[in-house]
C-alpha cells in the first residue's frame, strides 16, 4: 500500500438537499477535501476518499498525487510567503 494525496472540491450532504430544492449550488455548500489516503492504486484512493465524504459528492474529479501541493511547490523552487517568517513577539 502507498500513500496518495487526494485533493478536490465536494458538495456536502446538506448542499445536495438544497440543490434538489433550488437547483443550484451555493458557495457555502462546497468544501475542500485534502487528505492522505492509503491505497494500492490511484483509482482505489479516489474510491476510499469518496467514502470519506459522508454522503457528499465530488463537484469535479479529485486530483490524486503522491506529493502534497506544498511539497510540489517547494521542489519546483517556488518562493515562500514572507508572512510565515515573521519574528515571534517577545513577552514583557
Residue, then its C-alpha position, 0 to 999 in steps of 0.5 A: x500500500x502507498x500513500x496518495x494525496x487526494x485533493x478536490x472540491x465536494x458538495x456536502x450532504x446538506x448542499x445536495x438537499x438544497x440543490x434538489x430544492x433550488x437547483x443550484x449550488x451555493x458557495x457555502x455548500x462546497x468544501x475542500x477535501x485534502x487528505x492522505x489516503x492509503x491505497x494500492x492504486x490511484x483509482x482505489x484512493x479516489x474510491x476510499x476518499x469518496x467514502x470519506x465524504x459522508x454522503x457528499x459528492x465530488x463537484x469535479x474529479x479529485x486530483x490524486x498525487x503522491x506529493x502534497x501541493x506544498x511539497x510540489x511547490x517547494x521542489x519546483x523552487x517556488x518562493x515562500x510567503x514572507x508572512x510565515x517568517x515573521x519574528x515571534x513577539x517577545x513577552x514583557 
